[in-house]
């Protein structure tokens, strides 16, 4: 038989204010432009609900590295890597 594989859905999550701040710094957009872009997306809570794995990006770089290591372990356990 033919095996069907699907890639897991991974969501990177951060508190709204931090998401807004980072997006503005990265893009150079105004607050209004950034808010419009965020509003055009699926709500973060809904993204998290639909995700197979959530990366918490609310901390510093070392915390993010730990989250990425958790993600890699998850992907390996589910034979995605």
RALINDA-V988842 format. One record per run of one state. SS is the DSSP state (h for helix, s for strand, l for the rest). FROM is the first residue (numbers start at 1). LEN is the number of residues. If there is no record, write none. Layout:
ss = (SS:SS)
from = (FROM:FROM)
len = (LEN:LEN)
//
This chain:
ss = (l:s:l:h:l:h:l:h:l:s:l:h:l)
from = (1:10:14:16:28:31:40:44:51:53:57:61:78)
len = (9:4:2:12:3:9:4:7:2:4:4:17:4)
//
